[in-house]
Amino acid sequence: MQYAQVEKKVNNKTVTNIMSCFFKAILKYKFLYALMLPGIVWYIMYRYLPMFGLIIAFKEYNFALGIWDSPWVGMKYFNYLFSSSEFYTVLQNTVVINMYNLIFGFPAPIILALLLNEFKNMFFKRTIQTVIYFPHFLSWVVFGGIIIQFLSPNEGFVNQIIKYFGGDPIFFLTQSQYFRSILVVTNILKEAGWGTIIYLAALAGVEQEQYEAATVDGANRWQKLIHITLPGITNVIIIMLILKVGYLLDVGFEQIFIMYNPAVYDVSDVLSTYIYRVGIQDLRFSLTTALGLFQAVIGFILIYGVNSIAKKYSDVSMW
């Protein structure tokens, strides 16, 4: 009995000390915490509070009744999803397109950053950076419209070249065999330049003394790249890869919505566009909430799994 009382007093004292240290830290770094406050409020309002709506996935949601008074249906919509052939087609398209983006799109900013890092002429380097960054600031409405015009069978620049060499115009955006490749290439054109910022920042942190020592040892540029540059940014590459895999079931809605059409639904309809068509247009909110919850759970499992693998085989992880 006496031991229990002593232990309780020790625990209470420990909690008190922790709280005291916590508040002291807040007072000491109050301005830094004040800078964090808008971001914290934004996350609470737009990321955590909307999670309340996830219960719609387990209800027969009715506008008139509201969320609380709508009747519970349990796993009805999950059972419907997993028994629907359309769901598996959409899921397959999402995974395939994201795998293409991962295989071809993920290395693109790394390669661009490595190339830019080799430029010694700062004016030329900054000019190239500006040019490749610019597409990121265009909305997909604008950028997608430019791509559609470029690939137009009548007036498009690409088909004009094909016709110049005696070929027949190709309806790129209405043929399934071309559409996924167009999605991947246009995504690289738009976002790869912006992605180089992270890797250029990582490259700036590589110690120049290593390059100087390698030069003294007679290493050429390729050897410096393999043995100094890439190892210097490996940690950043792993972190970015973990984040990328976490979005394996999340394909950008705007890009596909702007560029796709019913002729290529079989290869282009993904989870985000399916949620829009079924949830917004057909007003089946319970079904699409169930699909969104499934998407979030799988994303969490993927990012947790990849992070565990990275932690096991390297010194880098998200947590």
Phi, psi and chi 1 to 4 in degrees:
 res  aa     phi    psi   chi1   chi2   chi3   chi4
   1 MET       -  -46.4 -172.2   71.5  177.6      -
   2 GLN   -63.2  -39.5 -174.2  176.1    5.2      -
   3 TYR   -63.0  -39.5  174.8   77.4      -      -
   4 ALA   -64.1  -39.7      -      -      -      -
   5 GLN   -66.0  -41.6  -69.3  176.2  -13.8      -
   6 VAL   -62.6  -43.7  172.0      -      -      -
   7 GLU   -63.2  -39.3 -174.7  179.7   11.9      -
   8 LYS   -63.4  -42.6 -175.2  177.1  179.9 -179.6
   9 LYS   -62.6  -40.9  -71.8 -179.4  179.6  178.7
  10 VAL   -64.1  -43.4  170.4      -      -      -
  11 ASN   -63.6  -42.6  -70.9  -23.2      -      -
  12 ASN   -62.9  -39.5  -70.3  -22.6      -      -
  13 LYS   -66.7  -39.3 -173.1  175.1 -178.9 -179.4
  14 THR   -63.4  -44.9  -56.9      -      -      -
  15 VAL   -61.8  -42.0  171.7      -      -      -
  16 THR   -62.1  -42.8  -56.5      -      -      -
  17 ASN   -63.6  -41.3  -70.7  -23.8      -      -
  18 ILE   -63.3  -47.0  -68.5  173.1      -      -
  19 MET   -62.5  -39.1  -65.4  -59.5  -65.4      -
  20 SER   -63.6  -44.6  175.5      -      -      -
  21 CYS   -63.9  -37.3  -67.5      -      -      -
  22 PHE   -62.2  -49.5  174.8   72.9      -      -
  23 PHE   -69.5  -33.2  -74.5  114.1      -      -
  24 LYS   -64.2  -40.4  -76.0 -179.9  179.9  177.7
  25 ALA   -64.4  -39.8      -      -      -      -
  26 ILE   -64.0  -43.5  -70.7  179.5      -      -
  27 LEU   -65.8  -37.8  -70.9  173.8      -      -
  28 LYS   -68.3  -39.8 -176.5  177.7 -179.9 -179.5
  29 TYR  -113.2   38.6  -58.3  106.3      -      -
  30 LYS   -59.9  -34.8   53.1 -176.5  177.7  -66.0
  31 PHE   -72.0  -35.5  -64.9  112.8      -      -
  32 LEU   -66.4  -41.5  -67.2  177.7      -      -
  33 TYR   -66.3  -33.1  -77.4  108.5      -      -
  34 ALA   -65.0  -37.0      -      -      -      -
  35 LEU   -66.7  -32.8  -70.8  173.1      -      -
  36 MET   -75.0  -23.8  -69.1  172.9   57.5      -
  37 LEU   -56.3  -46.6 -171.8   60.7      -      -
  38 PRO   -58.6  -40.6  -23.8   34.4      -      -
  39 GLY   -65.0  -40.7      -      -      -      -
  40 ILE   -63.8  -44.3  -65.8  171.8      -      -
  41 VAL   -61.9  -42.3  171.3      -      -      -
  42 TRP   -61.1  -45.2 -175.6   90.1      -      -
  43 TYR   -63.3  -41.1  -97.2   92.4      -      -
  44 ILE   -63.9  -43.9  -68.5  172.6      -      -
  45 MET   -72.7  -41.1  -69.4 -175.7   61.3      -
  46 TYR  -106.8   -7.2  -64.9  102.1      -      -
  47 ARG  -117.5  -40.4  -64.7  -63.5 -175.8 -177.3
  48 TYR   -97.0  -45.5  -72.0   97.7      -      -
  49 LEU   -59.9  -40.0  -70.5 -179.2      -      -
  50 PRO   -62.8  -16.3  -25.8   35.9      -      -
  51 MET   -61.9  -22.4  -72.1 -177.0 -176.1      -
  52 PHE   -55.5  -34.6  162.0   73.7      -      -
  53 GLY   -70.9   -6.3      -      -      -      -
  54 LEU   -63.9  -21.6  -70.7  175.3      -      -
  55 ILE   -66.6  -14.6   62.9  172.6      -      -
  56 ILE   -60.3  -30.3  -65.4  174.2      -      -
  57 ALA   -61.8  -22.1      -      -      -      -
  58 PHE  -108.4   13.8  -54.4   95.9      -      -
  59 LYS  -130.6  160.1  -70.4 -166.8  168.0 -159.8
  60 GLU   -91.0   85.4 -170.5   71.6   56.8      -
  61 TYR   -66.1  134.6  178.9   65.8      -      -
  62 ASN  -132.9  127.7 -173.2  -59.0      -      -
  63 PHE   -56.2  -44.2  -92.4  120.9      -      -
  64 ALA   -66.2  -35.4      -      -      -      -
  65 LEU   -85.0  -26.9  -63.1  175.9      -      -
  66 GLY    83.5  177.3      -      -      -      -
  67 ILE   -67.1  -47.4  -65.3  177.9      -      -
  68 TRP   -68.0  -39.5  -79.4  119.5      -      -
  69 ASP   -89.6   -7.1  -65.4  -32.1      -      -
  70 SER   -66.0  141.5  -63.7      -      -      -
  71 PRO   -71.0  144.5   24.2  -33.2      -      -
  72 TRP   -73.5  138.8  -68.6   92.4      -      -
  73 VAL  -126.5    4.7  -66.3      -      -      -
  74 GLY    66.0 -129.1      -      -      -      -
  75 MET   -93.7   20.0  -57.8  -63.9  -71.9      -
  76 LYS   -53.3  -48.7  172.0 -175.3  174.3 -179.2
  77 TYR   -77.2  -27.4  -71.5  105.0      -      -
  78 PHE   -68.2  -41.0  -68.7   95.5      -      -
  79 ASN   -63.3  -38.3  -66.4  -28.5      -      -
  80 TYR   -64.1  -43.9  174.5   83.7      -      -
  81 LEU   -60.3  -50.0  -79.9  176.6      -      -
  82 PHE   -72.9  -10.6  -62.3  138.9      -      -
  83 SER  -105.5    2.8   61.5      -      -      -
  84 SER   -96.7  127.5  169.7      -      -      -
  85 SER   -68.4  -30.4   59.2      -      -      -
  86 GLU   -63.5  -38.3 -173.6  178.4   19.0      -
  87 PHE   -61.8  -42.9  165.3   71.8      -      -
  88 TYR   -70.1  -31.4  -71.7  103.2      -      -
  89 THR   -65.6  -45.3  -60.2      -      -      -
  90 VAL   -64.2  -42.4  169.7      -      -      -
  91 LEU   -63.3  -42.7 -179.1   61.7      -      -
  92 GLN   -62.5  -44.9  178.5 -175.8  -10.6      -
  93 ASN   -60.0  -41.6  -70.2  -21.4      -      -
  94 THR   -62.4  -47.5  -55.3      -      -      -
  95 VAL   -65.8  -44.3  173.1      -      -      -
  96 VAL   -63.7  -47.2  169.2      -      -      -
  97 ILE   -63.3  -41.2  -69.0  172.1      -      -
  98 ASN   -69.8  -32.9 -100.3  -29.8      -      -
  99 MET   -66.1  -39.7  -73.8  -58.9  -63.5      -
 100 TYR   -61.8  -43.8  -75.5  166.8      -      -
 101 ASN   -63.4  -35.8  -80.4  -35.4      -      -
 102 LEU   -69.4  -44.0 -171.8   63.3      -      -
 103 ILE   -70.5  -45.2  -65.5  169.7      -      -
 104 PHE  -100.2  -33.5  -61.2  103.9      -      -
 105 GLY   -83.9  -34.7      -      -      -      -
 106 PHE   -63.9  -43.2 -178.2   74.3      -      -
 107 PRO   -71.8  -19.1  -14.5   29.3      -      -
 108 ALA   -57.4  -52.1      -      -      -      -
 109 PRO   -65.1  -29.4   19.6  -30.5      -      -
 110 ILE   -65.4  -46.7  -58.7  173.4      -      -
 111 ILE   -63.1  -43.7  -65.3  169.8      -      -
 112 LEU   -61.4  -43.0  -83.7  172.7      -      -
 113 ALA   -63.4  -41.3      -      -      -      -
 114 LEU   -64.7  -39.5  -66.9  173.5      -      -
 115 LEU   -67.1  -45.5  -69.0  173.4      -      -
 116 LEU   -63.9  -33.8  -73.4  171.2      -      -
 117 ASN   -65.6  -21.8 -168.3   54.5      -      -
 118 GLU   -84.1  -15.7  -66.5  -63.0  -41.4      -
 119 PHE   -71.6  133.2  -73.3  126.5      -      -
 120 LYS   -99.3  -25.9  -57.5  -54.9  178.1 -174.9
 121 ASN   -78.0  107.1 -172.8  -42.5      -      -
 122 MET   -66.6  -35.1  -67.2  -54.9  -62.5      -
 123 PHE   -63.9  -47.2  174.9   78.5      -      -
 124 PHE   -63.6  -41.4 -176.7   71.1      -      -
 125 LYS   -62.5  -45.8  179.5  178.6  179.0  178.7
 126 ARG   -68.9  -33.4  -71.6  171.1 -178.4  170.7
 127 THR   -64.1  -45.9  -57.2      -      -      -
 128 ILE   -62.4  -42.3  -64.2  -63.0      -      -
 129 GLN   -58.8  -45.7  -76.0  178.9  -70.1      -
 130 THR   -60.9  -43.0  -56.6      -      -      -
 131 VAL   -63.9  -44.4  170.8      -      -      -
 132 ILE   -80.4  -20.2   63.0  176.4      -      -
 133 TYR   -77.3  -31.8  -68.6  170.5      -      -
 134 PHE   -54.2  -45.2  178.5   70.9      -      -
 135 PRO   -56.6  -27.7  -25.8   34.8      -      -
 136 HIS   -60.8  -31.9  170.2   79.7      -      -
 137 PHE   -84.2   -4.3  -62.4   98.8      -      -
 138 LEU   -88.7  139.0  -63.5  176.0      -      -
 139 SER   -71.5  159.7   70.8      -      -      -
 140 TRP   -65.8  -22.5  -89.8  110.7      -      -
 141 VAL   -62.7  -44.7  175.5      -      -      -
 142 VAL   -75.0  -51.5  175.7      -      -      -
 143 PHE   -64.5  -42.5 -167.0   78.0      -      -
 144 GLY   -62.9  -38.1      -      -      -      -
 145 GLY   -63.2  -38.4      -      -      -      -
 146 ILE   -63.3  -43.9  -66.0  171.9      -      -
 147 ILE   -63.7  -41.9  -62.6  -60.5      -      -
 148 ILE   -60.8  -40.9  -69.3  170.6      -      -
 149 GLN   -67.0  -39.9  -69.7  -60.9  -42.3      -
 150 PHE   -62.1  -35.0 -100.5   77.9      -      -
 151 LEU   -99.1    6.1  -60.7  178.0      -      -
 152 SER   -57.1  134.7  169.6      -      -      -
 153 PRO   -67.8  -21.3   22.8  -32.5      -      -
 154 ASN   -97.1  -55.9  -62.0  -39.4      -      -
 155 GLU  -111.6    0.1  -55.9  -63.3  -27.1      -
 156 GLY   -66.3  142.9      -      -      -      -
 157 PHE   -58.9  -42.0  178.3   73.5      -      -
 158 VAL   -64.8  -45.6  175.7      -      -      -
 159 ASN   -72.3  -25.3  -85.6  -55.8      -      -
 160 GLN   -65.0  -39.6  -70.1  -64.4  -36.4      -
 161 ILE   -65.6  -42.6  -65.4  174.4      -      -
 162 ILE   -61.6  -44.8  -67.7  173.6      -      -
 163 LYS   -68.2  -31.9  -71.9 -169.6  -75.0 -173.4
 164 TYR   -61.8  -36.5  178.2   80.9      -      -
 165 PHE   -90.8   13.6  -72.9  100.5      -      -
 166 GLY    91.4    6.0      -      -      -      -
 167 GLY   -88.6  168.7      -      -      -      -
 168 ASP   -91.3  144.9  -64.3  -36.2      -      -
 169 PRO   -61.5  146.4   20.2  -31.0      -      -
 170 ILE  -112.3  132.3  -60.5  173.4      -      -
 171 PHE   -86.6   79.5  -68.6   74.2      -      -
 172 PHE   -57.9  -45.7  -71.8  102.6      -      -
 173 LEU   -82.1   -0.4  -63.9  177.6      -      -
 174 THR  -117.4    8.6   58.5      -      -      -
 175 GLN  -117.0  124.5  -62.8 -168.8   28.7      -
 176 SER   -60.1  -33.8  -60.8      -      -      -
 177 GLN   -69.2  -17.1   64.8  -92.7   34.1      -
 178 TYR  -102.7  -24.0  -63.2  119.1      -      -
 179 PHE   -63.9  -45.7 -164.7   80.1      -      -
 180 ARG   -63.1  -39.3  -74.2  175.2  177.4  166.2
 181 SER   -63.8  -38.7  -60.2      -      -      -
 182 ILE   -63.4  -41.2  -67.4  170.2      -      -
 183 LEU   -60.1  -45.4  -71.7  178.0      -      -
 184 VAL   -67.4  -46.3  174.8      -      -      -
 185 VAL   -64.4  -44.3  171.1      -      -      -
 186 THR   -67.8  -34.6   52.3      -      -      -
 187 ASN   -65.3  -39.3 -173.4   62.9      -      -
 188 ILE   -65.0  -44.6  -68.3  172.5      -      -
 189 LEU   -60.2  -37.3  -71.7  174.1      -      -
 190 LYS   -81.8  -40.4 -172.1  173.9 -172.8  -61.1
 191 GLU  -109.8  -17.1  -59.3  -63.3  -18.8      -
 192 ALA   -62.1  -40.2      -      -      -      -
 193 GLY   -62.0  -41.5      -      -      -      -
 194 TRP   -66.8  -36.4 -177.4 -107.3      -      -
 195 GLY   -65.5  -21.7      -      -      -      -
 196 THR   -67.1  -20.5   59.8      -      -      -
 197 ILE   -57.9  -44.1  -68.5  176.1      -      -
 198 ILE   -62.9  -44.4  -63.7  172.9      -      -
 199 TYR   -74.5  -32.2  -62.9  106.6      -      -
 200 LEU   -66.0  -37.9  -75.4  171.5      -      -
 201 ALA   -64.0  -39.4      -      -      -      -
 202 ALA   -66.6  -39.6      -      -      -      -
 203 LEU   -64.8  -32.6  -72.9  168.1      -      -
 204 ALA   -65.7  -20.4      -      -      -      -
 205 GLY   -88.5   -5.5      -      -      -      -
 206 VAL   -73.7  129.9  179.3      -      -      -
 207 GLU   -66.2  128.5  -65.2  180.0    0.0      -
 208 GLN   -69.3  -23.1  -66.1  -59.7  -48.3      -
 209 GLU   -61.4  -30.2  -69.7   79.7    2.3      -
 210 GLN   -65.6  -40.9  -63.9 -175.9   51.5      -
 211 TYR   -66.3  -40.4  -67.9  105.8      -      -
 212 GLU   -64.3  -41.6  -66.2  169.6    3.1      -
 213 ALA   -65.2  -38.5      -      -      -      -
 214 ALA   -66.7  -37.1      -      -      -      -
 215 THR   -63.2  -42.6  -57.8      -      -      -
 216 VAL   -61.4  -36.6  171.7      -      -      -
 217 ASP   -78.3   -2.7  -68.7  -21.3      -      -
 218 GLY    89.1   17.8      -      -      -      -
 219 ALA   -74.7  141.0      -      -      -      -
 220 ASN   -90.1 -178.7   56.0   34.6      -      -
 221 ARG   -63.5  -40.2  -77.7 -166.1  171.9 -174.1
 222 TRP   -63.9  -42.8  179.8 -107.2      -      -
 223 GLN   -66.0  -37.8  -69.1  170.2  -33.6      -
 224 LYS   -64.5  -38.6  -68.3  177.3 -174.4  176.9
 225 LEU   -62.4  -46.4  174.7   67.5      -      -
 226 ILE   -71.8  -41.2  -62.1  -62.2      -      -
 227 HIS   -99.6  -13.7  -62.1  -70.5      -      -
 228 ILE  -122.7  -55.3  -61.0  175.5      -      -
 229 THR   -64.8  -55.1  -52.8      -      -      -
 230 LEU   -62.0  -46.5  -76.6  176.8      -      -
 231 PRO   -60.1  -28.7  -26.5   36.0      -      -
 232 GLY   -69.9  -24.3      -      -      -      -
 233 ILE  -115.0   12.4   62.1  172.0      -      -
 234 THR   -59.6  -41.3  -61.3      -      -      -
 235 ASN   -59.8  -42.7  -67.7   -8.4      -      -
 236 VAL   -66.5  -41.6  176.5      -      -      -
 237 ILE   -60.5  -42.1  -67.3  173.9      -      -
 238 ILE   -64.8  -44.4  -67.6  174.0      -      -
 239 ILE   -61.2  -45.2  -66.3  -63.9      -      -
 240 MET   -65.5  -34.9  -63.6  -56.2  -65.1      -
 241 LEU   -66.4  -41.4 -179.8   61.0      -      -
 242 ILE   -59.8  -45.5  -67.4  172.0      -      -
 243 LEU   -64.7  -38.7  -66.1  173.5      -      -
 244 LYS   -65.0  -43.4 -171.2   74.8  172.7  177.8
 245 VAL   -65.0  -33.0  171.6      -      -      -
 246 GLY   -61.2  -22.3      -      -      -      -
 247 TYR  -103.1   27.2  -73.2   94.9      -      -
 248 LEU   -63.6  -27.6 -167.4   63.0      -      -
 249 LEU  -102.2   15.3  -66.9 -172.7      -      -
 250 ASP  -125.3   97.2 -173.7   11.9      -      -
 251 VAL   -97.7  139.4  179.9      -      -      -
 252 GLY   -53.6  121.7      -      -      -      -
 253 PHE   -66.5  -45.6  168.7   77.7      -      -
 254 GLU   -60.0  -45.5  -64.4   88.0   -6.6      -
 255 GLN   -58.5  -51.3  177.9 -169.2   14.7      -
 256 ILE   -70.7  -40.1  -63.4  178.9      -      -
 257 PHE   -62.1  -36.7 -175.4   73.4      -      -
 258 ILE   -71.8  -35.8  -68.2  -62.4      -      -
 259 MET  -102.1  -19.7  -61.1  176.6   65.7      -
 260 TYR   -88.6  171.1   84.4  154.0      -      -
 261 ASN  -155.8  166.0   56.6   77.2      -      -
 262 PRO   -55.2  -24.8  -27.4   35.2      -      -
 263 ALA   -67.2  -22.6      -      -      -      -
 264 VAL  -119.7   20.0  -69.0      -      -      -
 265 TYR   -57.0  -32.4  -86.0  176.4      -      -
 266 ASP   -63.8  -24.3   58.4  -36.8      -      -
 267 VAL  -118.7   -7.1  -63.4      -      -      -
 268 SER  -120.3  -15.5   64.7      -      -      -
 269 ASP   -73.6  114.8 -161.3   18.1      -      -
 270 VAL  -115.2  179.5  -64.8      -      -      -
 271 LEU   -58.5  -42.8  -71.5  173.7      -      -
 272 SER   -66.4  -41.9   55.8      -      -      -
 273 THR   -72.5  -33.6   55.4      -      -      -
 274 TYR   -65.3  -42.0 -178.9   75.0      -      -
 275 ILE   -61.5  -40.3  -72.0  172.0      -      -
 276 TYR   -65.0  -48.3  170.8   77.7      -      -
 277 ARG   -66.3  -44.1  -72.9 -168.3  -62.4  104.6
 278 VAL   -81.1  -42.5  175.8      -      -      -
 279 GLY   -78.1  -46.9      -      -      -      -
 280 ILE   -85.5  -49.1  -55.0  -60.2      -      -
 281 GLN   -76.0  -40.8  -65.6 -177.7  -20.8      -
 282 ASP   -94.7   -2.9  -62.8  -15.4      -      -
 283 LEU    59.1   36.6  -56.5 -179.9      -      -
 284 ARG  -102.0   71.8  -59.6  173.6   68.5 -177.2
 285 PHE   -68.0  -36.5  -64.6  106.1      -      -
 286 SER   -64.5  -41.0  -64.8      -      -      -
 287 LEU   -64.6  -46.8  177.0   61.9      -      -
 288 THR   -73.7  -27.0   50.2      -      -      -
 289 THR   -66.6  -40.8  -57.6      -      -      -
 290 ALA   -61.3  -40.5      -      -      -      -
 291 LEU   -66.9  -40.8 -179.0   53.9      -      -
 292 GLY   -64.5  -37.6      -      -      -      -
 293 LEU   -66.6  -41.8 -179.8   56.7      -      -
 294 PHE   -59.5  -44.3  165.2   79.9      -      -
 295 GLN   -60.7  -42.6 -173.3  177.7    0.5      -
 296 ALA   -68.1  -41.6      -      -      -      -
 297 VAL   -64.5  -45.1  169.8      -      -      -
 298 ILE   -64.0  -39.8  -63.4  -60.2      -      -
 299 GLY   -61.3  -41.3      -      -      -      -
 300 PHE   -65.4  -42.6  173.5   76.8      -      -
 301 ILE   -61.9  -42.0  -67.4  171.9      -      -
 302 LEU   -64.2  -47.8  -73.7  170.4      -      -
 303 ILE   -68.3  -34.7 -161.4  169.0      -      -
 304 TYR   -68.2  -41.7 -176.3   84.5      -      -
 305 GLY   -65.2  -46.8      -      -      -      -
 306 VAL   -65.4  -38.2  175.6      -      -      -
 307 ASN   -63.3  -39.6 -174.7   73.1      -      -
 308 SER   -64.8  -40.4  -60.7      -      -      -
 309 ILE   -64.7  -43.7  -65.4  171.4      -      -
 310 ALA   -62.4  -40.3      -      -      -      -
 311 LYS   -65.8  -35.4 -175.2 -174.2  -66.1 -174.3
 312 LYS   -72.1  -39.9 -176.7  176.6  179.9  179.7
 313 TYR  -105.1   -0.1  -66.0  101.4      -      -
 314 SER  -150.1  178.7   70.7      -      -      -
 315 ASP   -94.8   10.2  -62.3  -31.6      -      -
 316 VAL  -113.1  135.3 -175.1      -      -      -
 317 SER  -162.1  167.4   63.7      -      -      -
 318 MET   -76.7  -28.8  -65.3  -70.4  -68.0      -
 319 TRP  -152.1      -   58.2   83.4      -      -
